[in-house]
Amino acid sequence: MALAKAELQDKAAKTAVSAGLFGAAGVSVFWAGAALAAAAVLGLALVLPAWLAALATAGACC
């Protein structure tokens, strides 16, 4: 019984680390997407008014 408990504790610890890394990757992807959207707005703002560039980018994303 003690061996099974030790194995489950080890497995739970590894699962918790994996879940934390997966969550960190998700946050990184979110901020990378936000940066790309901002770059798209700024790029379009060179040829369009800023409000229209933001509106066009939001419309293309949704």
Secondary structure, DSSP 8 states (H G I E B T S, - for coil): -HHHHHHHHHHHHHHHHHHHHHHHHHHHHHHHHHHHHHHHHHHHTTTS-HHHHHHHHHHHH-
